[in-house]
């Protein structure tokens, strides 16, 4: 996947303050406040920072965690993962492979067929409804 590189000034100019805080500063939304938490319309979820396709509505489910949850990314090339040791926890951070934007975290407590729960901030996504 081609890598998108921009200066922090360019990111600040293109993103809302909330999108910048989450995508570029690894922030998080408060649970149950995100735009897409309870949206289940058909479509594709793209990165709010660069437009790369990240998830499809077919893999979205209501996990009850307070954030949009998916059991699989659109493709394994769409996301990058790395260990996050912040806040005294060990988690797996999920980032957009194209622009490096922070999306959320993945946990091994999701439904079949993958058993994964990609817990993603709404502000890091853009839904393109079908």
BAFI-3210 file (N, C-alpha, C; in Angstrom, 3 decimals, decimal comma, padded with zeros to 6 digits):
// residues 130
n [1|2|3|4|5|6|7|8|9|10|11|12|13|14|15|16|17|18|19|20|21|22|23|24|25|26|27|28|29|30|31|32|33|34|35|36|37|38|39|40|41|42|43|44|45|46|47|48|49|50|51|52|53|54|55|56|57|58|59|60|61|62|63|64|65|66|67|68|69|70|71|72|73|74|75|76|77|78|79|80|81|82|83|84|85|86|87|88|89|90|91|92|93|94|95|96|97|98|99|100|101|102|103|104|105|106|107|108|109|110|111|112|113|114|115|116|117|118|119|120|121|122|123|124|125|126|127|128|129|130]
n.u [000,842|000,596|002,363|001,253|002,516|002,601|003,089|002,768|001,464|000,059|-001,690|-003,164|-004,498|-006,198|-007,795|-010,479|-010,457|-010,981|-010,604|-007,871|-006,778|-007,369|-006,497|-003,805|-002,653|-003,141|-005,471|-008,673|-012,193|-014,873|-016,639|-019,578|-020,213|-019,492|-020,079|-020,582|-021,157|-023,638|-024,493|-025,519|-025,646|-025,372|-022,190|-018,903|-016,230|-013,949|-010,656|-010,624|-008,607|-007,114|-008,661|-008,372|-009,622|-010,872|-012,626|-015,571|-019,141|-020,303|-018,771|-019,180|-020,400|-022,501|-020,864|-021,174|-019,255|-019,031|-017,802|-017,502|-017,417|-015,670|-015,221|-013,222|-010,717|-011,030|-009,039|-005,983|-003,831|-004,702|-004,465|-002,155|-000,517|000,568|002,267|000,867|001,696|000,618|-000,919|-000,599|-001,363|-001,302|-001,873|-003,101|-002,499|-004,252|-003,644|-004,039|-002,755|-001,971|-001,737|-000,851|-002,464|-003,960|-006,359|-007,684|-007,998|-007,343|-008,856|-008,849|-011,494|-013,703|-016,443|-017,114|-016,185|-013,506|-012,803|-011,876|-012,005|-012,168|-011,909|-012,882|-012,358|-014,947|-014,379|-012,134|-012,976|-014,811|-017,906|-018,932|-021,809|-023,707]
n.v [-001,178|002,211|004,732|007,545|010,645|013,473|016,768|017,726|020,139|020,157|017,971|019,019|021,107|019,744|017,990|017,682|019,055|016,975|014,670|014,977|014,773|012,097|010,506|011,415|011,939|009,736|009,541|008,890|008,362|009,099|006,333|005,146|007,536|008,036|008,684|006,448|004,259|002,878|002,487|000,695|000,631|-000,490|-000,479|001,011|001,522|004,019|005,445|008,401|010,167|009,697|008,373|005,680|002,370|000,620|-001,044|-003,107|-002,861|-005,337|-006,739|-005,497|-005,273|-005,253|-004,906|-003,968|-002,509|000,228|001,522|001,579|-001,707|-004,297|-007,496|-008,096|-006,596|-004,783|-005,689|-007,428|-005,914|-003,346|-002,385|-001,678|-003,106|-002,732|-003,227|-001,744|-000,167|001,664|003,403|001,446|-000,989|-003,797|-003,793|-004,271|-002,010|-000,530|000,727|002,868|001,576|003,073|005,882|005,879|006,663|006,563|004,203|002,597|-000,237|-003,800|-006,759|-010,095|-011,153|-011,346|-012,196|-015,276|-015,351|-014,861|-014,312|-011,921|-008,540|-005,564|-002,592|000,483|003,995|006,260|008,797|008,374|007,248|007,173|006,724|005,334|005,025|002,440]
n.w [000,000|-000,864|000,903|002,652|003,283|005,256|006,582|010,045|010,168|007,732|008,211|010,385|009,093|007,387|008,867|011,300|014,651|016,485|014,883|014,321|016,910|017,495|015,203|014,728|017,229|018,723|020,273|021,927|021,605|023,892|025,267|023,592|022,306|019,701|016,226|014,554|016,182|016,555|013,926|011,133|008,387|004,980|003,361|002,976|005,166|005,387|005,873|007,716|007,472|005,102|003,215|002,548|002,085|004,823|006,432|005,975|005,967|006,244|008,070|010,446|013,775|016,737|019,497|022,002|023,256|023,060|021,000|017,405|016,112|014,454|012,915|011,169|009,051|005,900|004,207|004,900|004,262|004,613|007,180|009,846|012,659|016,043|019,180|022,034|024,907|026,626|029,429|031,396|030,351|028,078|024,809|021,419|019,040|016,316|013,121|010,240|007,321|005,197|005,862|008,445|010,518|013,761|014,651|016,539|018,656|018,623|019,808|021,182|021,460|019,825|017,535|015,649|012,207|012,847|015,496|016,381|017,642|016,362|017,634|017,012|016,625|015,870|014,800|013,312|011,050|007,911|006,595|003,617|002,247|000,586]
ca.u [000,000|001,402|002,373|000,965|003,283|002,277|003,581|001,720|000,714|-000,889|-002,731|-004,027|-005,325|-007,149|-008,633|-011,101|-009,661|-011,195|-009,921|-006,431|-006,471|-007,427|-005,646|-002,401|-002,140|-003,526|-006,523|-009,833|-013,493|-015,551|-017,504|-020,981|-020,421|-019,069|-021,096|-020,864|-021,290|-024,851|-024,867|-025,303|-025,988|-024,396|-021,204|-017,490|-015,638|-012,623|-009,886|-011,000|-007,409|-006,582|-009,632|-008,101|-010,672|-010,420|-013,576|-016,852|-020,284|-020,616|-018,027|-019,485|-021,372|-022,699|-020,127|-021,529|-018,071|-019,125|-017,152|-017,780|-016,620|-015,615|-014,485|-012,113|-010,508|-011,353|-007,934|-004,905|-002,918|-005,305|-004,116|-000,922|-000,715|001,766|001,995|000,630|001,896|000,189|-001,905|-000,383|-001,964|-000,663|-002,922|-002,636|-002,997|-004,554|-003,402|-004,210|-001,473|-001,647|-001,283|-000,344|-003,400|-004,450|-007,774|-008,193|-007,285|-007,963|-008,878|-009,158|-012,756|-014,754|-017,240|-016,653|-015,223|-012,120|-012,558|-011,255|-012,863|-011,489|-012,624|-012,379|-012,937|-015,755|-013,740|-011,072|-013,636|-015,807|-018,759|-019,439|-022,950|-024,023]
ca.v [000,000|003,430|005,475|008,972|011,395|014,899|017,431|017,890|021,334|019,730|017,169|019,928|021,889|018,874|017,235|018,412|018,950|015,637|013,719|015,136|014,234|010,637|009,930|011,808|011,959|008,460|009,751|008,015|008,954|008,517|005,246|005,383|008,895|008,115|008,751|005,156|003,175|002,086|002,585|-000,589|000,781|-001,118|000,423|000,837|002,466|004,446|006,279|009,815|010,939|009,569|007,760|004,266|001,459|-000,081|-002,054|-003,125|-002,985|-006,751|-007,271|-004,676|-005,879|-004,529|-005,610|-003,397|-001,895|001,687|001,996|000,682|-002,934|-005,102|-008,725|-008,224|-005,436|-005,006|-006,544|-007,368|-004,853|-002,048|-001,945|-002,075|-003,336|-002,727|-003,337|-000,478|-000,400|002,862|003,313|000,263|-002,156|-004,250|-003,963|-004,195|-000,821|-000,673|001,969|002,845|001,247|004,078|007,165|005,703|007,206|005,689|003,861|002,008|-001,429|-005,085|-007,661|-011,470|-011,585|-011,089|-013,337|-016,061|-016,415|-014,512|-014,199|-010,620|-007,351|-004,320|-001,545|001,600|005,313|006,791|009,968|007,945|006,606|007,851|005,708|005,568|004,120|001,897]
ca.w [000,000|-000,892|002,157|002,549|004,264|005,314|007,788|011,058|009,774|006,695|008,856|011,165|008,165|006,694|009,784|012,396|015,878|017,039|014,010|014,529|018,236|017,452|014,159|014,776|018,598|019,329|021,255|021,836|021,911|025,048|024,806|023,233|021,793|018,308|015,176|013,917|017,154|016,293|012,515|010,466|006,975|004,086|002,791|003,237|006,112|004,931|006,793|007,662|007,169|003,737|002,314|002,272|002,545|006,017|006,883|005,281|006,869|006,453|009,213|011,620|014,683|017,989|020,546|023,289|023,858|023,018|019,788|016,277|016,186|013,237|013,184|010,217|008,173|004,481|003,770|005,887|003,839|004,926|008,529|010,515|014,088|016,877|020,609|022,738|026,330|027,347|030,507|032,200|029,704|026,845|023,810|020,043|018,366|014,892|012,398|008,793|006,690|004,193|006,412|009,794|011,504|014,831|014,479|017,768|019,094|018,304|020,949|020,768|022,050|018,849|017,069|014,498|011,976|013,166|016,928|016,627|017,795|016,013|018,349|016,204|016,872|014,767|014,192|012,396|009,911|007,059|005,981|002,263|002,149|-000,739]
c.u [000,886|001,260|002,154|001,727|002,949|002,907|002,429|000,868|-000,323|-002,020|-003,688|-004,965|-006,432|-008,137|-009,339|-010,213|-009,789|-010,502|-008,412|-006,017|-006,437|-006,433|-004,158|-001,797|-002,539|-004,527|-007,630|-011,098|-013,999|-016,477|-018,936|-021,259|-020,114|-020,222|-021,505|-021,076|-022,496|-025,369|-024,533|-025,734|-024,950|-023,429|-019,794|-017,020|-014,210|-011,951|-010,299|-009,805|-006,987|-007,536|-009,389|-009,232|-010,139|-011,312|-014,818|-017,959|-020,628|-019,899|-018,280|-020,533|-021,457|-022,047|-020,513|-020,382|-018,117|-018,435|-017,583|-016,847|-016,771|-014,875|-013,345|-011,952|-010,903|-010,295|-006,839|-003,873|-003,423|-004,854|-002,733|-001,259|000,620|001,353|001,913|000,717|001,467|-000,826|-001,792|-001,006|-001,097|-001,797|-002,284|-003,310|-003,202|-004,397|-003,707|-002,842|-001,035|-001,076|-000,745|-001,260|-003,865|-005,945|-008,398|-007,340|-008,034|-007,786|-009,305|-010,464|-013,950|-015,470|-016,529|-016,914|-013,802|-011,803|-011,933|-012,320|-012,007|-012,354|-012,078|-013,094|-013,717|-015,062|-012,619|-011,645|-014,519|-016,588|-019,198|-020,547|-023,182|-025,377]
c.v [001,239|004,203|006,959|009,672|012,867|015,468|017,528|019,116|020,984|018,895|018,066|020,716|021,048|018,161|018,151|018,250|017,546|014,566|013,791|014,503|012,704|010,065|010,220|011,769|010,713|008,625|008,733|008,808|008,375|007,418|005,717|006,793|009,020|008,017|007,375|003,992|002,278|002,249|001,264|-000,548|000,079|-000,079|000,060|001,920|002,744|005,281|007,743|010,691|010,886|008,913|006,303|003,402|000,611|-001,255|-002,004|-003,337|-004,440|-007,330|-006,474|-005,386|-005,047|-005,318|-005,128|-002,668|-000,364|002,325|001,103|-000,526|-003,728|-006,386|-008,966|-006,919|-005,782|-005,884|-006,441|-006,314|-003,471|-001,504|-002,425|-002,255|-003,228|-002,782|-001,954|-000,776|000,799|002,533|002,027|-001,010|-002,581|-004,584|-003,948|-003,004|-001,122|000,696|001,793|002,588|002,312|005,361|007,056|006,225|006,160|005,473|003,392|000,825|-002,677|-006,009|-009,052|-012,010|-011,332|-012,358|-014,137|-015,232|-016,097|-014,530|-012,876|-009,536|-006,128|-003,193|-000,209|002,907|005,792|007,939|009,596|007,346|007,569|006,749|006,172|004,553|003,679|002,420]
c.w [000,000|000,418|001,895|003,658|004,135|006,576|008,779|010,740|008,697|007,290|009,636|010,268|007,534|007,604|010,776|013,627|016,483|016,194|014,213|015,854|018,208|016,450|014,341|016,180|019,393|020,466|021,107|022,148|023,226|024,535|024,589|022,714|020,304|017,324|014,645|014,886|016,843|014,872|011,838|009,007|006,115|003,519|003,197|004,196|005,673|006,010|006,619|007,312|005,721|002,746|001,980|002,827|003,691|006,423|006,011|006,306|007,160|007,674|010,494|012,469|015,962|019,111|021,931|023,963|023,848|021,836|018,637|016,350|014,902|013,573|012,194|009,439|006,738|003,825|004,823|005,516|004,242|006,267|008,940|011,992|014,800|018,339|021,228|024,229|027,172|028,445|031,324|031,637|028,528|025,883|022,431|019,380|016,888|014,238|010,920|008,171|005,703|004,801|007,836|010,883|012,505|014,635|015,784|018,155|018,657|019,506|020,492|021,355|021,127|018,417|015,975|013,247|012,443|014,650|017,323|016,797|017,537|016,564|017,828|016,548|015,652|014,050|013,236|011,113|009,129|006,376|004,601|002,046|000,719|-001,185]
res [x|x|x|x|x|x|x|x|x|x|x|x|x|x|x|x|x|x|x|x|x|x|x|x|x|x|x|x|x|x|x|x|x|x|x|x|x|x|x|x|x|x|x|x|x|x|x|x|x|x|x|x|x|x|x|x|x|x|x|x|x|x|x|x|x|x|x|x|x|x|x|x|x|x|x|x|x|x|x|x|x|x|x|x|x|x|x|x|x|x|x|x|x|x|x|x|x|x|x|x|x|x|x|x|x|x|x|x|x|x|x|x|x|x|x|x|x|x|x|x|x|x|x|x|x|x|x|x|x|x]
***
